[in-house]
Amino acid sequence: MGVTIYVFYWLGTWLDEKYAVEGEWWMKGLTMFGVGLSLYQFIKQVNYINRNE
């Protein structure tokens, strides 16, 4: 989970610097997307484990 969130945070920071965005909107948006994606992956894995027990 942490790696996914960090990658999206890093990508957002890079885009903010590249396009000189005020308010760091890329970083905030992509970090939240990374959190959502990580939670989705986590829930999917837990459901898979529960079905196979």
N, C-alpha and C positions, 0 to 999 in steps of 0.2 A: 504494500500500500504506500509506504513512504517513498519508494523509488518512483512510482507513478506520479504522485503528487509533486515531488521535487522536479521531475522532468517537465511537467506542465508549468510549474513556477519558473524554472529556468528559461523555458521557451517564451513565456510572457514577458519576463524581464528583458530578454534579448530583443523582442519585438518593440517593446517600449523604448529601448535605447535606439534601435535602428530607425524608427519612425518619429522619434521625439514626441511621444504622447504625454500630455500632462495628466496627472492623476493616476498614472500607472494602471490604466484600464485593462490593457492586455494581460498584465501580471495577475490582477485581481480576477478577471474573468476566466483565464485559463487555469488558475489555481483552483477555483471553485469547480470548474469542469473536471479537473483531475481528482478532486475529492469525491465528486459524484461518480465518476468512473471507477474509482477504487472501491467505493461502497457497493456499487453494482457487482463488481467482480467478487468481492468478499461474500455478499449474500448468495450469489450464484454458486460459489464453492461450498458454502455451508449447506445449501439445499442439496447439492450433489452428494455430499458426505452423508447427510441424513437419510437420503433415499437408498443408499447402498449399505446401510448398517443392518 
